[in-house]
Amino acid sequence: MNCQNNDNKCCLAEVLTVINVLQQNAECSDACLETCDRGFLGCGTTTFTCNTRPVVLYTCAGNGTPFSMPITRENVVCGDEGVTCSNVFRVEKVDGCCATFRVLAENTDDTTGTIPYVTTNSFFTMNLDCLCALRCLPDTFVDCV
């Protein structure tokens, strides 16, 4: 898909805005709709409060491969030897055609699977003109957001 012909940018900005507002006003609900733009963060039967709807991003030039970023703020590139990257993000801000995301890392200390991600101090801003799709992962709790 050519970024200049991306007609999805407005709807994706709207979905990301909904996710961002929900995260800012996180409350747990038992309803089970599984869409990216459902009007609540659902926790099912867990005992913690959900505060994040993790997303995976797909860019126009990515050929179906999820977009990934390093989990550190160091000047490194995904694919370099020893660099840990993630393709799971938390929406932090949406401003028109731009969105700021926090990189989430796999929680290797979680043996129960209830808190699958941890925050990083790695952020990036993406021009939504080059975003062609997003996939929402199950709502969860992420510490320190």
BELFEN-V316748 format. One record per residue. SS is DSSP state (2 for helix, 1 for strand, 0 for the rest). NEAR is the number of other ideal C-beta (glycine too) atoms within 12 Angstrom. Layout:
ss->[SS & SS]
near->[NEAR & NEAR]
//
This chain:
ss->[0 & 0 & 2 & 2 & 2 & 0 & 0 & 0 & 2 & 2 & 2 & 2 & 2 & 2 & 2 & 2 & 2 & 2 & 2 & 2 & 2 & 2 & 2 & 2 & 0 & 0 & 0 & 1 & 1 & 0 & 0 & 0 & 0 & 0 & 0 & 0 & 0 & 0 & 0 & 0 & 1 & 1 & 0 & 0 & 0 & 0 & 0 & 0 & 0 & 0 & 0 & 1 & 0 & 0 & 1 & 1 & 1 & 1 & 1 & 0 & 0 & 0 & 0 & 0 & 0 & 0 & 0 & 0 & 1 & 1 & 0 & 0 & 0 & 0 & 0 & 0 & 0 & 0 & 0 & 0 & 0 & 0 & 0 & 0 & 1 & 1 & 0 & 1 & 1 & 1 & 1 & 1 & 1 & 1 & 1 & 0 & 0 & 1 & 1 & 1 & 1 & 1 & 1 & 1 & 1 & 1 & 0 & 0 & 0 & 0 & 0 & 0 & 0 & 0 & 0 & 0 & 1 & 1 & 1 & 1 & 1 & 1 & 1 & 1 & 1 & 1 & 1 & 2 & 2 & 2 & 1 & 1 & 1 & 1 & 1 & 1 & 0 & 0 & 0 & 1 & 0 & 0 & 0 & 0 & 0]
near->[20 & 12 & 20 & 13 & 12 & 24 & 16 & 24 & 30 & 17 & 19 & 36 & 28 & 21 & 31 & 38 & 26 & 27 & 39 & 32 & 21 & 29 & 34 & 20 & 17 & 26 & 19 & 22 & 21 & 15 & 16 & 14 & 16 & 16 & 18 & 30 & 24 & 21 & 18 & 27 & 38 & 28 & 26 & 22 & 11 & 21 & 12 & 21 & 24 & 35 & 30 & 39 & 42 & 40 & 41 & 31 & 37 & 26 & 30 & 27 & 17 & 21 & 12 & 14 & 18 & 25 & 31 & 28 & 34 & 25 & 30 & 21 & 14 & 16 & 9 & 18 & 15 & 22 & 13 & 13 & 8 & 12 & 18 & 23 & 28 & 34 & 29 & 37 & 45 & 46 & 44 & 31 & 23 & 30 & 17 & 17 & 22 & 23 & 35 & 22 & 38 & 33 & 37 & 38 & 31 & 23 & 24 & 13 & 14 & 18 & 9 & 11 & 14 & 21 & 31 & 27 & 38 & 28 & 29 & 31 & 18 & 30 & 24 & 28 & 21 & 35 & 23 & 34 & 25 & 27 & 39 & 30 & 27 & 37 & 24 & 32 & 27 & 27 & 39 & 36 & 32 & 36 & 22 & 15 & 28]
//
